[in-house]
């Protein structure tokens, strides 16, 4: 081990500005075009040396922390174990790698904002520093892609187009800041179930699914910093499935639109709904409108883009 005893990493949530879902592949996945946008809702992951050599443990505090698994199924633990395997399991001092992780949640749990993937990304960066491995961000992203499709973007941050399952990333230039409101729902939506419902709806309609591609109007809006144009271009192919499984989300979207949102959509597989505001003041007004209408558990404001996972202590 190195002399480092503790490392804390801050990592952002994401919203999907565009989620284009292609045909179902033979391996059960879909080809995606996923325009990721990192926003200023952050989890913090602290990595310390474990009490027993080679142990991997995790504790979770904060927003809905009790809903996050605190065992080997936690994505942060899986990421730490994958990094240890990549590094050969044994450190230069002859001791097996291990870590105690403390996750402080602020990103909504099971909300379509990639909180679990963000924690995995933070664990990779924190353990790399704790163990003195010195891997590049690109190497960590490659390991992260084996954990989950959203993990590499949590390391990259900013705004990026993801292709394949979403893990192959191309950064996108974005001008200025965009202001967001996120309406949080009670409970979650299973991502596999939402994808399954998307396939069912398409099959029932006899839809011929096109190869996904990034929307040029959305790319131009990001380059120009044009919030109104960006709002008009927001799109999520999973939204019809999410609304079928959780019809109440349609009312949430309607309230936000009626309150002047420039754009509104279900974030990822849901059930969080995202609203683009014209300004920080407008975001606060939208948040109050959503809360007072009783269409969400809570409404929170954020802005983006922001950097990916960063060591803060």
MIPA-806133 format. One record per residue (C-alpha): residue in three letters; x negated, y negated, z negated. Coordinates in steps of 0.2 Angstrom, whole numbers, plus 5000, padded with zeros to 4 digits. Each point is the difference from the previous one (the first is absolute). Layout:
<node><aa>ALA</aa><x>X</x><y>Y</y><z>Z</z></node>
...
***
This chain:
<node><aa>UNK</aa><x>5000</x><y>5000</y><z>5000</z></node>
<node><aa>UNK</aa><x>4995</x><y>4982</y><z>5002</z></node>
<node><aa>UNK</aa><x>4999</x><y>4987</y><z>4985</z></node>
<node><aa>UNK</aa><x>5017</x><y>4994</y><z>5005</z></node>
<node><aa>UNK</aa><x>5013</x><y>5005</y><z>4987</z></node>
<node><aa>UNK</aa><x>5016</x><y>4992</y><z>5007</z></node>
<node><aa>UNK</aa><x>5006</x><y>4994</y><z>5016</z></node>
<node><aa>UNK</aa><x>5017</x><y>4991</y><z>5004</z></node>
<node><aa>UNK</aa><x>5007</x><y>4998</y><z>5017</z></node>
<node><aa>UNK</aa><x>5014</x><y>4989</y><z>5005</z></node>
<node><aa>UNK</aa><x>5010</x><y>5007</y><z>5015</z></node>
<node><aa>UNK</aa><x>5015</x><y>4992</y><z>5010</z></node>
<node><aa>UNK</aa><x>5017</x><y>5006</y><z>5005</z></node>
<node><aa>UNK</aa><x>5005</x><y>5000</y><z>5019</z></node>
<node><aa>UNK</aa><x>5015</x><y>4996</y><z>5010</z></node>
<node><aa>UNK</aa><x>5003</x><y>5008</y><z>5017</z></node>
<node><aa>UNK</aa><x>5003</x><y>4985</y><z>5013</z></node>
<node><aa>UNK</aa><x>5003</x><y>5013</y><z>5013</z></node>
<node><aa>UNK</aa><x>5002</x><y>5019</y><z>4998</z></node>
<node><aa>UNK</aa><x>5003</x><y>5008</y><z>5017</z></node>
<node><aa>UNK</aa><x>5003</x><y>5019</y><z>4998</z></node>
<node><aa>UNK</aa><x>4996</x><y>5011</y><z>5015</z></node>
<node><aa>UNK</aa><x>5005</x><y>5018</y><z>5004</z></node>
<node><aa>UNK</aa><x>4998</x><y>5014</y><z>4988</z></node>
<node><aa>UNK</aa><x>4984</x><y>5009</y><z>5003</z></node>
<node><aa>UNK</aa><x>4997</x><y>5018</y><z>4999</z></node>
<node><aa>UNK</aa><x>4990</x><y>4998</y><z>4983</z></node>
<node><aa>UNK</aa><x>5016</x><y>4992</y><z>4992</z></node>
<node><aa>UNK</aa><x>4993</x><y>4982</y><z>5001</z></node>
<node><aa>UNK</aa><x>5006</x><y>4986</y><z>5011</z></node>
<node><aa>UNK</aa><x>4988</x><y>4989</y><z>5010</z></node>
<node><aa>UNK</aa><x>5002</x><y>4982</y><z>4992</z></node>
<node><aa>UNK</aa><x>4996</x><y>4982</y><z>5004</z></node>
<node><aa>UNK</aa><x>5000</x><y>4992</y><z>4983</z></node>
<node><aa>UNK</aa><x>4996</x><y>4982</y><z>4998</z></node>
<node><aa>UNK</aa><x>4994</x><y>4999</y><z>4982</z></node>
<node><aa>UNK</aa><x>5000</x><y>4983</y><z>4990</z></node>
<node><aa>UNK</aa><x>4992</x><y>5000</y><z>4983</z></node>
<node><aa>UNK</aa><x>5010</x><y>4989</y><z>4987</z></node>
<node><aa>UNK</aa><x>4996</x><y>4993</y><z>4983</z></node>
<node><aa>UNK</aa><x>5007</x><y>5013</y><z>4989</z></node>
<node><aa>UNK</aa><x>4986</x><y>5009</y><z>4992</z></node>
<node><aa>UNK</aa><x>4996</x><y>5016</y><z>4990</z></node>
<node><aa>UNK</aa><x>4984</x><y>5001</y><z>4990</z></node>
<node><aa>UNK</aa><x>4991</x><y>5017</y><z>4998</z></node>
<node><aa>UNK</aa><x>4986</x><y>5001</y><z>4987</z></node>
<node><aa>UNK</aa><x>4988</x><y>5015</y><z>5001</z></node>
<node><aa>UNK</aa><x>4989</x><y>5005</y><z>4985</z></node>
<node><aa>UNK</aa><x>4989</x><y>5015</y><z>4997</z></node>
<node><aa>UNK</aa><x>5011</x><y>5014</y><z>4993</z></node>
<node><aa>UNK</aa><x>4998</x><y>5007</y><z>4982</z></node>
<node><aa>UNK</aa><x>4996</x><y>5017</y><z>5008</z></node>
<node><aa>UNK</aa><x>4988</x><y>5002</y><z>5014</z></node>
<node><aa>UNK</aa><x>5009</x><y>5004</y><z>5016</z></node>
<node><aa>UNK</aa><x>5017</x><y>4996</y><z>4994</z></node>
<node><aa>UNK</aa><x>5013</x><y>4990</y><z>5010</z></node>
<node><aa>UNK</aa><x>5014</x><y>4991</y><z>4991</z></node>
<node><aa>UNK</aa><x>5012</x><y>4986</y><z>5003</z></node>
<node><aa>UNK</aa><x>5011</x><y>4989</y><z>4989</z></node>
<node><aa>UNK</aa><x>5013</x><y>4988</y><z>5007</z></node>
<node><aa>UNK</aa><x>5007</x><y>4984</y><z>4993</z></node>
<node><aa>UNK</aa><x>5011</x><y>4986</y><z>5006</z></node>
<node><aa>UNK</aa><x>5014</x><y>4999</y><z>5013</z></node>
<node><aa>UNK</aa><x>5010</x><y>5017</y><z>4999</z></node>
<node><aa>UNK</aa><x>4983</x><y>5008</y><z>4995</z></node>
<node><aa>UNK</aa><x>5010</x><y>5014</y><z>4992</z></node>
<node><aa>UNK</aa><x>5006</x><y>5005</y><z>5017</z></node>
<node><aa>UNK</aa><x>4982</x><y>5003</y><z>5007</z></node>
<node><aa>UNK</aa><x>4993</x><y>5017</y><z>4998</z></node>
<node><aa>UNK</aa><x>4985</x><y>5001</y><z>4987</z></node>
<node><aa>UNK</aa><x>4993</x><y>5017</y><z>5006</z></node>
<node><aa>UNK</aa><x>4991</x><y>5007</y><z>5015</z></node>
<node><aa>UNK</aa><x>5014</x><y>4995</y><z>5012</z></node>
<node><aa>UNK</aa><x>4996</x><y>4981</y><z>4997</z></node>
<node><aa>UNK</aa><x>4992</x><y>4993</y><z>5016</z></node>
<node><aa>UNK</aa><x>4987</x><y>4991</y><z>4991</z></node>
<node><aa>UNK</aa><x>4994</x><y>5016</y><z>4992</z></node>
<node><aa>UNK</aa><x>5000</x><y>5009</y><z>5017</z></node>
<node><aa>UNK</aa><x>4990</x><y>4986</y><z>5007</z></node>
<node><aa>UNK</aa><x>4987</x><y>5001</y><z>4986</z></node>
<node><aa>UNK</aa><x>4999</x><y>5019</y><z>5002</z></node>
<node><aa>UNK</aa><x>4998</x><y>4998</y><z>5019</z></node>
<node><aa>UNK</aa><x>4986</x><y>4987</y><z>4997</z></node>
<node><aa>UNK</aa><x>4991</x><y>5012</y><z>4988</z></node>
<node><aa>UNK</aa><x>5001</x><y>5014</y><z>5012</z></node>
<node><aa>UNK</aa><x>4993</x><y>4989</y><z>5014</z></node>
<node><aa>UNK</aa><x>4986</x><y>4995</y><z>4989</z></node>
<node><aa>UNK</aa><x>4996</x><y>5018</y><z>4996</z></node>
<node><aa>UNK</aa><x>5008</x><y>5001</y><z>4982</z></node>
<node><aa>UNK</aa><x>4984</x><y>4998</y><z>4991</z></node>
<node><aa>UNK</aa><x>4992</x><y>4983</y><z>4996</z></node>
<node><aa>UNK</aa><x>4981</x><y>4996</y><z>5001</z></node>
<node><aa>UNK</aa><x>4999</x><y>5003</y><z>4981</z></node>
<node><aa>UNK</aa><x>5006</x><y>5018</y><z>5002</z></node>
<node><aa>UNK</aa><x>5017</x><y>4996</y><z>4992</z></node>
<node><aa>UNK</aa><x>5016</x><y>5004</y><z>5010</z></node>
<node><aa>UNK</aa><x>5010</x><y>4985</y><z>5006</z></node>
<node><aa>UNK</aa><x>5016</x><y>4995</y><z>4990</z></node>
<node><aa>UNK</aa><x>5010</x><y>4985</y><z>4995</z></node>
<node><aa>UNK</aa><x>5014</x><y>4994</y><z>4989</z></node>
<node><aa>UNK</aa><x>5011</x><y>4988</y><z>5010</z></node>
<node><aa>UNK</aa><x>5012</x><y>4987</y><z>4992</z></node>
<node><aa>UNK</aa><x>5013</x><y>4994</y><z>5013</z></node>
<node><aa>UNK</aa><x>5009</x><y>4983</y><z>4996</z></node>
<node><aa>UNK</aa><x>5015</x><y>5000</y><z>5011</z></node>
<node><aa>UNK</aa><x>5008</x><y>4984</y><z>5007</z></node>
<node><aa>UNK</aa><x>5003</x><y>5007</y><z>5018</z></node>
<node><aa>UNK</aa><x>5018</x><y>5007</y><z>5000</z></node>
<node><aa>UNK</aa><x>5000</x><y>5019</y><z>4998</z></node>
<node><aa>UNK</aa><x>5008</x><y>5010</y><z>5014</z></node>
<node><aa>UNK</aa><x>5005</x><y>4984</y><z>5008</z></node>
<node><aa>UNK</aa><x>4992</x><y>5002</y><z>5018</z></node>
<node><aa>UNK</aa><x>4986</x><y>4988</y><z>4996</z></node>
<node><aa>UNK</aa><x>4986</x><y>5014</y><z>4999</z></node>
<node><aa>UNK</aa><x>4997</x><y>4998</y><z>4981</z></node>
<node><aa>UNK</aa><x>4993</x><y>5018</y><z>4998</z></node>
<node><aa>UNK</aa><x>4989</x><y>4998</y><z>5015</z></node>
<node><aa>UNK</aa><x>4994</x><y>4983</y><z>4994</z></node>
<node><aa>UNK</aa><x>4995</x><y>5009</y><z>4983</z></node>
<node><aa>UNK</aa><x>4991</x><y>5013</y><z>5010</z></node>
<node><aa>UNK</aa><x>4990</x><y>4987</y><z>5010</z></node>
<node><aa>UNK</aa><x>4996</x><y>4991</y><z>4983</z></node>
<node><aa>UNK</aa><x>4994</x><y>5017</y><z>4993</z></node>
<node><aa>UNK</aa><x>4988</x><y>5003</y><z>5015</z></node>
<node><aa>UNK</aa><x>4992</x><y>4983</y><z>4998</z></node>
<node><aa>UNK</aa><x>4999</x><y>5000</y><z>4981</z></node>
<node><aa>UNK</aa><x>4993</x><y>5018</y><z>4999</z></node>
<node><aa>UNK</aa><x>4987</x><y>4996</y><z>5014</z></node>
<node><aa>UNK</aa><x>4994</x><y>4986</y><z>4989</z></node>
<node><aa>UNK</aa><x>5001</x><y>5010</y><z>4984</z></node>
<node><aa>UNK</aa><x>4990</x><y>5014</y><z>5007</z></node>
<node><aa>UNK</aa><x>4988</x><y>4989</y><z>5009</z></node>
<node><aa>UNK</aa><x>5003</x><y>5008</y><z>5017</z></node>
<node><aa>UNK</aa><x>4999</x><y>4985</y><z>5011</z></node>
<node><aa>UNK</aa><x>5011</x><y>5005</y><z>5014</z></node>
<node><aa>UNK</aa><x>5006</x><y>4988</y><z>5013</z></node>
<node><aa>UNK</aa><x>5018</x><y>4994</y><z>5001</z></node>
<node><aa>UNK</aa><x>5002</x><y>5010</y><z>5016</z></node>
<node><aa>UNK</aa><x>4994</x><y>5016</y><z>4992</z></node>
<node><aa>UNK</aa><x>5013</x><y>4997</y><z>4986</z></node>
<node><aa>UNK</aa><x>5013</x><y>4997</y><z>5012</z></node>
<node><aa>UNK</aa><x>4996</x><y>5016</y><z>5009</z></node>
<node><aa>UNK</aa><x>5002</x><y>5010</y><z>4984</z></node>
<node><aa>UNK</aa><x>5016</x><y>4990</y><z>4996</z></node>
<node><aa>UNK</aa><x>5008</x><y>5005</y><z>5016</z></node>
<node><aa>UNK</aa><x>4999</x><y>5018</y><z>4994</z></node>
<node><aa>UNK</aa><x>5010</x><y>4995</y><z>4984</z></node>
<node><aa>UNK</aa><x>5014</x><y>4990</y><z>5009</z></node>
<node><aa>UNK</aa><x>5003</x><y>4990</y><z>5016</z></node>
<node><aa>UNK</aa><x>5002</x><y>4984</y><z>4990</z></node>
<node><aa>UNK</aa><x>4984</x><y>5001</y><z>4990</z></node>
<node><aa>UNK</aa><x>4988</x><y>4993</y><z>5013</z></node>
<node><aa>UNK</aa><x>5010</x><y>4984</y><z>5001</z></node>
<node><aa>UNK</aa><x>5000</x><y>4997</y><z>4982</z></node>
<node><aa>UNK</aa><x>4981</x><y>5000</y><z>5001</z></node>
<node><aa>UNK</aa><x>5000</x><y>4989</y><z>5015</z></node>
<node><aa>UNK</aa><x>5013</x><y>4987</y><z>4996</z></node>
<node><aa>UNK</aa><x>5005</x><y>4985</y><z>5010</z></node>
<node><aa>UNK</aa><x>5011</x><y>5004</y><z>5015</z></node>
<node><aa>UNK</aa><x>4997</x><y>5015</y><z>5011</z></node>
<node><aa>UNK</aa><x>5008</x><y>5012</y><z>5013</z></node>
<node><aa>UNK</aa><x>4999</x><y>5018</y><z>4995</z></node>
<node><aa>UNK</aa><x>5002</x><y>5014</y><z>5013</z></node>
<node><aa>UNK</aa><x>5000</x><y>5019</y><z>4999</z></node>
<node><aa>UNK</aa><x>5009</x><y>5003</y><z>4984</z></node>
<node><aa>UNK</aa><x>4996</x><y>4982</y><z>4995</z></node>
<node><aa>UNK</aa><x>4982</x><y>5004</y><z>4995</z></node>
<node><aa>UNK</aa><x>4990</x><y>4993</y><z>5015</z></node>
<node><aa>UNK</aa><x>4999</x><y>4981</y><z>4997</z></node>
<node><aa>UNK</aa><x>4997</x><y>4985</y><z>5011</z></node>
<node><aa>UNK</aa><x>5000</x><y>4983</y><z>4990</z></node>
<node><aa>UNK</aa><x>5011</x><y>4987</y><z>5007</z></node>
<node><aa>UNK</aa><x>4996</x><y>4981</y><z>4998</z></node>
<node><aa>UNK</aa><x>5014</x><y>4991</y><z>4990</z></node>
<node><aa>UNK</aa><x>5000</x><y>4981</y><z>4998</z></node>
<node><aa>UNK</aa><x>5006</x><y>4993</y><z>4983</z></node>
<node><aa>UNK</aa><x>5010</x><y>5008</y><z>4987</z></node>
<node><aa>UNK</aa><x>5017</x><y>5007</y><z>5001</z></node>
<node><aa>UNK</aa><x>5012</x><y>5000</y><z>4985</z></node>
<node><aa>UNK</aa><x>5010</x><y>5015</y><z>4995</z></node>
<node><aa>UNK</aa><x>5014</x><y>5006</y><z>4988</z></node>
<node><aa>UNK</aa><x>5002</x><y>5018</y><z>4996</z></node>
<node><aa>UNK</aa><x>5016</x><y>5007</y><z>4993</z></node>
<node><aa>UNK</aa><x>4997</x><y>5015</y><z>4989</z></node>
<node><aa>UNK</aa><x>5013</x><y>5014</y><z>4999</z></node>
<node><aa>UNK</aa><x>5004</x><y>5012</y><z>4987</z></node>
<node><aa>UNK</aa><x>4992</x><y>5017</y><z>5003</z></node>
<node><aa>UNK</aa><x>4990</x><y>5005</y><z>5016</z></node>
<node><aa>UNK</aa><x>5002</x><y>5008</y><z>5017</z></node>
<node><aa>UNK</aa><x>4991</x><y>5015</y><z>5005</z></node>
<node><aa>UNK</aa><x>4989</x><y>4996</y><z>5015</z></node>
<node><aa>UNK</aa><x>5001</x><y>5018</y><z>5008</z></node>
<node><aa>UNK</aa><x>5019</x><y>4998</y><z>4998</z></node>
<node><aa>UNK</aa><x>5001</x><y>4984</y><z>5008</z></node>
<node><aa>UNK</aa><x>4989</x><y>5006</y><z>5015</z></node>
<node><aa>UNK</aa><x>5011</x><y>5015</y><z>5001</z></node>
<node><aa>UNK</aa><x>5016</x><y>4989</y><z>5000</z></node>
<node><aa>UNK</aa><x>4992</x><y>4990</y><z>5014</z></node>
<node><aa>UNK</aa><x>4997</x><y>5016</y><z>5010</z></node>
<node><aa>UNK</aa><x>5018</x><y>5005</y><z>4997</z></node>
<node><aa>UNK</aa><x>5008</x><y>4984</y><z>5005</z></node>
<node><aa>UNK</aa><x>4989</x><y>4999</y><z>5016</z></node>
<node><aa>UNK</aa><x>5005</x><y>5018</y><z>5005</z></node>
<node><aa>UNK</aa><x>5018</x><y>4998</y><z>4997</z></node>
<node><aa>UNK</aa><x>5000</x><y>4984</y><z>5011</z></node>
<node><aa>UNK</aa><x>4990</x><y>5010</y><z>5013</z></node>
<node><aa>UNK</aa><x>4987</x><y>4986</y><z>5000</z></node>
<node><aa>UNK</aa><x>4984</x><y>5002</y><z>5010</z></node>
<node><aa>UNK</aa><x>4987</x><y>4994</y><z>4988</z></node>
<node><aa>UNK</aa><x>4987</x><y>4988</y><z>5008</z></node>
<node><aa>UNK</aa><x>4982</x><y>5000</y><z>4997</z></node>
<node><aa>UNK</aa><x>4997</x><y>4987</y><z>4987</z></node>
<node><aa>UNK</aa><x>4991</x><y>4983</y><z>5003</z></node>
<node><aa>UNK</aa><x>4996</x><y>4984</y><z>4991</z></node>
<node><aa>UNK</aa><x>5012</x><y>4986</y><z>5004</z></node>
<node><aa>UNK</aa><x>4992</x><y>4986</y><z>5009</z></node>
<node><aa>UNK</aa><x>5012</x><y>4987</y><z>4993</z></node>
<node><aa>UNK</aa><x>4995</x><y>5005</y><z>4982</z></node>
<node><aa>UNK</aa><x>4981</x><y>5000</y><z>5004</z></node>
<node><aa>UNK</aa><x>5002</x><y>4982</y><z>5007</z></node>
<node><aa>UNK</aa><x>5010</x><y>4994</y><z>4985</z></node>
<node><aa>UNK</aa><x>4986</x><y>5006</y><z>4989</z></node>
<node><aa>UNK</aa><x>4986</x><y>4992</y><z>5010</z></node>
<node><aa>UNK</aa><x>5010</x><y>4984</y><z>5001</z></node>
<node><aa>UNK</aa><x>5005</x><y>5000</y><z>4981</z></node>
<node><aa>UNK</aa><x>5018</x><y>4998</y><z>5006</z></node>
<node><aa>UNK</aa><x>5011</x><y>5006</y><z>4986</z></node>
<node><aa>UNK</aa><x>5017</x><y>4998</y><z>5010</z></node>
<node><aa>UNK</aa><x>4994</x><y>5010</y><z>5014</z></node>
<node><aa>UNK</aa><x>4993</x><y>5013</y><z>4989</z></node>
<node><aa>UNK</aa><x>5016</x><y>5002</y><z>4991</z></node>
<node><aa>UNK</aa><x>5009</x><y>5003</y><z>5016</z></node>
<node><aa>UNK</aa><x>4988</x><y>5013</y><z>5005</z></node>
<node><aa>UNK</aa><x>5000</x><y>5011</y><z>4984</z></node>
<node><aa>UNK</aa><x>5005</x><y>5018</y><z>5004</z></node>
<node><aa>UNK</aa><x>5001</x><y>5017</y><z>4991</z></node>
<node><aa>UNK</aa><x>5006</x><y>5015</y><z>5010</z></node>
<node><aa>UNK</aa><x>5003</x><y>5009</y><z>4983</z></node>
<node><aa>UNK</aa><x>5012</x><y>4987</y><z>4994</z></node>
<node><aa>UNK</aa><x>5016</x><y>5008</y><z>5008</z></node>
<node><aa>UNK</aa><x>4995</x><y>5016</y><z>4990</z></node>
<node><aa>UNK</aa><x>4997</x><y>4991</y><z>4984</z></node>
<node><aa>UNK</aa><x>5017</x><y>4991</y><z>5002</z></node>
<node><aa>UNK</aa><x>5009</x><y>5016</y><z>5003</z></node>
<node><aa>UNK</aa><x>4992</x><y>5008</y><z>4984</z></node>
<node><aa>UNK</aa><x>5003</x><y>4984</y><z>4990</z></node>
<node><aa>UNK</aa><x>5014</x><y>4990</y><z>5007</z></node>
<node><aa>UNK</aa><x>4999</x><y>4987</y><z>4986</z></node>
<node><aa>UNK</aa><x>4984</x><y>4993</y><z>5008</z></node>
<node><aa>UNK</aa><x>5010</x><y>4993</y><z>5015</z></node>
<node><aa>UNK</aa><x>5009</x><y>4988</y><z>4987</z></node>
<node><aa>UNK</aa><x>4982</x><y>4995</y><z>4993</z></node>
<node><aa>UNK</aa><x>4994</x><y>4996</y><z>5018</z></node>
<node><aa>UNK</aa><x>5016</x><y>4990</y><z>5004</z></node>
<node><aa>UNK</aa><x>4998</x><y>4989</y><z>4984</z></node>
<node><aa>UNK</aa><x>4982</x><y>4996</y><z>5004</z></node>
<node><aa>UNK</aa><x>5005</x><y>4995</y><z>5018</z></node>
<node><aa>UNK</aa><x>5015</x><y>4990</y><z>4994</z></node>
<node><aa>UNK</aa><x>4987</x><y>4991</y><z>4988</z></node>
<node><aa>UNK</aa><x>4990</x><y>4994</y><z>5015</z></node>
<node><aa>UNK</aa><x>4987</x><y>5014</y><z>5001</z></node>
<node><aa>UNK</aa><x>4990</x><y>4998</y><z>5016</z></node>
<node><aa>UNK</aa><x>4999</x><y>5019</y><z>5002</z></node>
<node><aa>UNK</aa><x>5006</x><y>5015</y><z>4989</z></node>
<node><aa>UNK</aa><x>4997</x><y>5018</y><z>5001</z></node>
<node><aa>UNK</aa><x>4998</x><y>5016</y><z>4989</z></node>
<node><aa>UNK</aa><x>4981</x><y>5002</y><z>4996</z></node>
<node><aa>UNK</aa><x>4993</x><y>5016</y><z>5006</z></node>
<node><aa>UNK</aa><x>5011</x><y>5015</y><z>4995</z></node>
<node><aa>UNK</aa><x>5009</x><y>4989</y><z>4987</z></node>
<node><aa>UNK</aa><x>5009</x><y>4996</y><z>4989</z></node>
<node><aa>UNK</aa><x>4991</x><y>4983</y><z>4998</z></node>
<node><aa>UNK</aa><x>5007</x><y>4987</y><z>5011</z></node>
<node><aa>UNK</aa><x>4988</x><y>4986</y><z>5007</z></node>
<node><aa>UNK</aa><x>5005</x><y>4983</y><z>5004</z></node>
<node><aa>UNK</aa><x>4989</x><y>4987</y><z>5009</z></node>
<node><aa>UNK</aa><x>5002</x><y>4982</y><z>4993</z></node>
<node><aa>UNK</aa><x>4996</x><y>4983</y><z>5008</z></node>
<node><aa>UNK</aa><x>4990</x><y>4994</y><z>4985</z></node>
<node><aa>UNK</aa><x>4995</x><y>5004</y><z>4982</z></node>
<node><aa>UNK</aa><x>5015</x><y>4990</y><z>4994</z></node>
<node><aa>UNK</aa><x>5012</x><y>5009</y><z>5012</z></node>
<node><aa>UNK</aa><x>4993</x><y>5017</y><z>4994</z></node>
<node><aa>UNK</aa><x>5005</x><y>4995</y><z>4982</z></node>
<node><aa>UNK</aa><x>5018</x><y>4995</y><z>5006</z></node>
<node><aa>UNK</aa><x>5001</x><y>5016</y><z>5009</z></node>
<node><aa>UNK</aa><x>4995</x><y>5010</y><z>4985</z></node>
<node><aa>UNK</aa><x>5013</x><y>4991</y><z>4989</z></node>
<node><aa>UNK</aa><x>5014</x><y>5003</y><z>5013</z></node>
<node><aa>UNK</aa><x>4996</x><y>5019</y><z>5001</z></node>
<node><aa>UNK</aa><x>4999</x><y>5001</y><z>4981</z></node>
<node><aa>UNK</aa><x>5016</x><y>4990</y><z>4997</z></node>
<node><aa>UNK</aa><x>5010</x><y>5011</y><z>5013</z></node>
<node><aa>UNK</aa><x>4996</x><y>5015</y><z>4990</z></node>
<node><aa>UNK</aa><x>4994</x><y>5010</y><z>5016</z></node>
<node><aa>UNK</aa><x>4983</x><y>5005</y><z>4993</z></node>
<node><aa>UNK</aa><x>4991</x><y>5005</y><z>4983</z></node>
<node><aa>UNK</aa><x>4988</x><y>4985</y><z>5002</z></node>
<node><aa>UNK</aa><x>4993</x><y>4989</y><z>5013</z></node>
<node><aa>UNK</aa><x>4982</x><y>4995</y><z>5000</z></node>
<node><aa>UNK</aa><x>4990</x><y>4987</y><z>5011</z></node>
<node><aa>UNK</aa><x>4983</x><y>5003</y><z>5008</z></node>
<node><aa>UNK</aa><x>4990</x><y>4993</y><z>5015</z></node>
<node><aa>UNK</aa><x>4989</x><y>5008</y><z>5012</z></node>
<node><aa>UNK</aa><x>4988</x><y>5005</y><z>5008</z></node>
<node><aa>UNK</aa><x>4988</x><y>5003</y><z>4986</z></node>
<node><aa>UNK</aa><x>4984</x><y>5011</y><z>4999</z></node>
<node><aa>UNK</aa><x>5000</x><y>5018</y><z>4997</z></node>
<node><aa>UNK</aa><x>4993</x><y>5009</y><z>4984</z></node>
<node><aa>UNK</aa><x>4987</x><y>4990</y><z>4991</z></node>
<node><aa>UNK</aa><x>4990</x><y>5003</y><z>4985</z></node>
<node><aa>UNK</aa><x>5005</x><y>4987</y><z>4987</z></node>
<node><aa>UNK</aa><x>4990</x><y>5006</y><z>4984</z></node>
***
